[in-house]
Amino acid sequence: MGKAARCAGLDAFFKPRGCAVIGASRDPQKAGHQILRNILDAGFTGGVYPVNPNESEIAGVRCHRSLDEVDGIVELVVISTPSHLVDGVIADLSRRMERVGDVRAVITAAAGFGETGTAEGRNRQDALVGCCRRWGIRQMGPNCVGIIDNVNRLDTTFIMGTRRKPGGISFVSQSGALGAWLVESWSSQPEPAALGKFISLGNMADVEMIEVIEYLGQDADTRVIGLYVEGHPQARSLVEVAGRVARRKPVVVLKVGRTEQGSAAAHSHTGSLAGSDRVYDGAFRQYGILRAGTVEEFSDMLQTFNSAGLPDGNRVFLVTQAGGPGIYCADTLSSFREVEFARIAASTKEALVKALPPFASVCRPEGHADITAAATIEQHCFAVEAVMRDPGVDAVILVTVPTLYLPPPALASALVETLRRLKAEGIEKPFLPVLLSGDWVKEGRMTLERNGVLTFETPDRAARAMAALIRYNNILGRDERGRGSGPVEVRAL
Amino acid sequence: MNALTELESAKLLAARGVPIVQTSVAGTEEEACDAASRIGYPVVLKVLSPQVLHKTDAGGVKVGIVDESSLRVAWREIIRAVRSHVDGAEIQGMLVQKMAGKGTEVIVGGVRDPFFGQVLMFGLGGIFTEVFEDVAFRLAPVSPQEAEEMIRETRAYRVLAGARNQSPRDIKALSGVLSRVSNLLWEDRRIKELDINPLMVYEAGRGCEALDALIMLD
């Protein structure tokens, strides 16, 4: 099969004309139940066909004795039947392919295959993949959580408590558990993350990471790609493909295994230092792939790339209303060599001094205005507007700790209004606000995020997200000027 | 595993345009004296033996030799030390090298990674590499521009760029060497491991020179 044909083949996972769940269950504690629930909850528009020989109906949907008996079109089959029953599933799938021949994709959620490392597990996996290959069916997994496509309203996972908000983030995970962790925590943010596709790869017996990266690179709904990587046998092709995609849209990786030691058998200095993680790290930098250090940073980077545009340059202005949190933010920001504190015009400084409370500290040092805890909602908005308008500023971070006379929802609405006014005039710069903290600011953060302004949990996280925006800008600039000649980030000490 | 001698390793690198410090091969003490007077004192004397991979550890290196009489003493001491450290070491002779001038020592390396294939490493010599593991990797081949990014990525960059009133080092020449070594790694797939340790980087405009090299083939 050619590359184009293989990529097109993945469409069936996200836009099937009908979906069957083999091993659907009435028991709410079984994956086969939750998968069906999620497919229904996500609002899938095609036919939904639970398959279980012992039930007549599950979750209000008619149940079928076998896949072969389903009378509608089935393009996607989700298998949650325990792996020891795989022979029966293969026979059922084969009968349907002989008779109807409509299935194009299979997602195997069940575990107990190649990942067990046993001959039995491997044989089951080979039998399943062999059957799919014979019929030209693509197979995801086995041992995977499934896929989510919020744009096409499909969720074949058994993840609980998902709040759905379609958007441009696509997230591919080699670990089902880490994938579920992020999807669940995105659901419990004040406003859920704007997730387009989530793909849990499982054992990668057929569909594997490189092909998925290529697919998402061409996917118009995907604005930013997040990869959770544990390792890949074709590591060089992985970074080459991801690097090509990264010239069109940001690719962010979370790669684990940082502490792996170099080969003890090495004879040279180089050999003893070449732990595979260091080599991965160098390869990511070489190919313009952004690496996140933590799950939190990974999550922030994906959401920031999805919601904020790229800045025109690296000059950041920091507006703070609280001393300590402000300094905390400035510290993190200044640890990134690629970030420059913006120098604003004398006229902007004068305007700020005039409008802000008497003890406000304007540009001492440059690039930072502390508007003090006495600042009103109007003064917050005035300061943000003034620096956003200044041509010497490429991006703005706001850190504020709203007190009793600064109701967070009112502050948020006023900021939204200010940004809307600027946008109408064509002034759009990345604006990363931090409202501290917890439940007290939840509603305010929701107001901002529902209006497309991403908010951050801590000043530190906003600073890191800002640095990532600038780093990606540099990566794009490096390509324009010829590979490798652009400014680069220096590892923070 | 087939380890090349320093001389064989240096020849392979020199053929790819990697500058090597002025070196002569001496089979006897007399030849060493002749070579040293041609090169000019001070010189370095190093044992040439296929069995000795780590010459310094085996007592096979003497640096800062200022005249002929100390050269003769050094020759004999090296033979004694190597014989006692490495049983049955076949001593093919010694290398007489010009003593390198003032500069900054860096390590340029290569290794075949099981997943990525041929990769290039850069790091500052001595304690920076040994203790802080302040090194950067790239997949071969690497352009001179990519090599420069690699240098900048290490904390050692500031040392090379001229920290604490030191004159800046020849980063451009260093980038060129990194790129050339990466091309060698890419084109000669027999190479399993490679160390240029140290490569001496001189003041900007004065280039750099490999003072020692070790290459392992399959």
Interface residues (C-beta under 8 A of the other chain):
Chain A: G231 H232 P233 Q234 A235 R236 V239 A266 H267 S268 H269 T270 G271 L273 A274 S276 R278 V279 Y280 D281 G282 A283 R285 Q286 G482 R483 G484 S485 V488 E489 V490 R491 L493
Chain B: M1 A3 L53 I107 G109 G110 V111 D113 P114 F115 F116 G117 V119 M121 G123 T129 E133 V135 A136 F137 R138 L139 V142 S143 Q145 E146 E148 E149 M150 R152 E153 T154 R155 Y157 E193 L194 D195 N197 L214 M216
